[in-house]
Amino acid sequence: MTGYLPRLLDVELAEVLASHPAVLVVGPRACGKTTTTHRHCRSVLRLDVPAQAGAVRADPDVALRHLDEPVLIDEWQVVPEVLGAVKRAVDADPRPGRFLLTGSSQADLTVAGWPAAGRIVRLEMYPMTGRERHGDAAAPSLVDRIISQADAAFGSVRSGWDLSHYVAEALSSGWPEPMRLASQRGRDRWLTGYVDHLVTREAPSLGVARVPALMRRYLYAIAANTAGTPTHKLLYDAAGINRDTAAGYDDLFEALMITDRVPAWSGNRMDRAVRLPKRYLVDPGLGAAVLRVDERRVLRDADLLGRLLDTYVAAQLRVECAMSVVGADLFHLRDANGRREIDLLIETRDGRVIAVEVKATASPSRSDARHLEWAAQRWGEAFALGLVVHTGPAIIRFADRILAIPIAALWSGSS
């Protein structure tokens, strides 16, 4: 990979800068925040550079005063006092497009009492998706296209991808830096070093006391159960830690945006909070590094293959939901007796639902869509579309509003 690959965030970032004075982009470390935001700014303050951090710490208001705008404040959490200066500058002059901030962690871990509430719009950025690598990053969100076009959103896509292509792509990860490396060995070294940094450097830098060996074991337990609904006890017992320690690790990993808990969907909103969430790593390549597995191992292990493909598809849909103009959230479904499960549900703000089953097969059958057909009958007009996402080459229509599509159709329809 050479040069800059446009990101899904680019369009929304430009729109938000045109209408708001300050924007904060948060995302996991090294997902491309600095590279992307730098392209939208005229001045840069790199607070991970000690000299610049020292000048801002000495007098943040003066440091911001004479810079050409928009100003990028990179790694703001190194000098959290800069947020107060941004607030004061925006209060005095609320012109749009003045400040753009980036950070690799959520503010709750570093700032007691967010000082810029109502002044800074927050956007999320994730590791690169298939659409950013192979499709059109400027196209409308897949969610919006489905809501407006239903099954016509996919046209007549035929994919040249097969199972080995998908596994290789998933394990290469969505972090831009390892994607540039030619060898699998090089990518593995980078991802392994990334995990080491998380457990030995990132937590202490946030002022969170953690035991690296225990954190690593807990992250391993999550990786081994990615795309599953393990009980919390199963995870902390597997790691050999107690419940409170595990809860602290969960908070940290989610604040760093490397894990995600996808809530259970229910027609009764009160039920959603008490049902088990589906656990995910945000990127399957990170899972391979944590579990110490390669493509050959994944292709020999049906359970691991299914989990990593589900994690890979979830990574695509998580970003599509975040970029949706309609507004959408990601869920999973499992009924009370466990007879019906749907891997992923996208619920839009107006109540429509897109249901997704992920199948590690090149030849999906009508039986793979049986839970989608049940959902279509049950939800009626609220059921926008059901998708069996598979590893084969073609789109297959199983029923009205129910399709089987290749994984690559998630992005190839946007190119």
Stockholm file with secondary structure:
# STOCKHOLM 1.0

chainA/1-415         MTGYLPRLLDVELAEVLASHPAVLVVGPRACGKTTTTHRHCRSVLRLDVPAQAGAVRADPDVALRHLDEPVLIDEWQVVPEVLGAVKRAVDADPRPGRFLLTGSSQADLTVAGWPAAGRIVRLEMYPMTGRERHGDAAAPSLVDRIISQADAAFGSVRSGWDLSHYVAEALSSGWPEPMRLASQRGRDRWLTGYVDHLVTREAPSLGVARVPALMRRYLYAIAANTAGTPTHKLLYDAAGINRDTAAGYDDLFEALMITDRVPAWSGNRMDRAVRLPKRYLVDPGLGAAVLRVDERRVLRDADLLGRLLDTYVAAQLRVECAMSVVGADLFHLRDANGRREIDLLIETRDGRVIAVEVKATASPSRSDARHLEWAAQRWGEAFALGLVVHTGPAIIRFADRILAIPIAALWSGSS
#=GR chainA/1-415 SS CCSCCCCTHHHHHHHHHTTCSEEEEECSTTSSHHHHHHTTCSEEEETTSHHHHHHHHHCHHHHHHTSCSSEEEETGGGSTTHHHHHHHHHHHCCCSSCEEEEESSCGGGTCSSCTTTTTEEEEECCSCCHHHHHSCTTSCCHHHHHHHHGGGGGTTCBCCCCHHHHHHHHHHCSCHHHHTCSSHHHHHHHHHHHHHHIIIIIHHHTTCCCCHHHHHHHHHHHHHTTTBCCCHHHHHHHHTCCHHHHHHHHHHHHHTTSEEEECBCCSSHHHHTTSCCEEEESCHHHHHHHHTCCHHHHHHCHHHHHHHHHHHHHHHHHHHHHHCSSCEEEEEEECTTSSCEEEEEEEETTSCEEEEEECCCSSCCGGGGHHHHHHHHHHGGGEEEEEEEESSSBCEEEETTEEEEETTHHHHTTC
#=GC SS_cons         CCSCCCCTHHHHHHHHHTTCSEEEEECSTTSSHHHHHHTTCSEEEETTSHHHHHHHHHCHHHHHHTSCSSEEEETGGGSTTHHHHHHHHHHHCCCSSCEEEEESSCGGGTCSSCTTTTTEEEEECCSCCHHHHHSCTTSCCHHHHHHHHGGGGGTTCBCCCCHHHHHHHHHHCSCHHHHTCSSHHHHHHHHHHHHHHIIIIIHHHTTCCCCHHHHHHHHHHHHHTTTBCCCHHHHHHHHTCCHHHHHHHHHHHHHTTSEEEECBCCSSHHHHTTSCCEEEESCHHHHHHHHTCCHHHHHHCHHHHHHHHHHHHHHHHHHHHHHCSSCEEEEEEECTTSSCEEEEEEEETTSCEEEEEECCCSSCCGGGGHHHHHHHHHHGGGEEEEEEEESSSBCEEEETTEEEEETTHHHHTTC
//
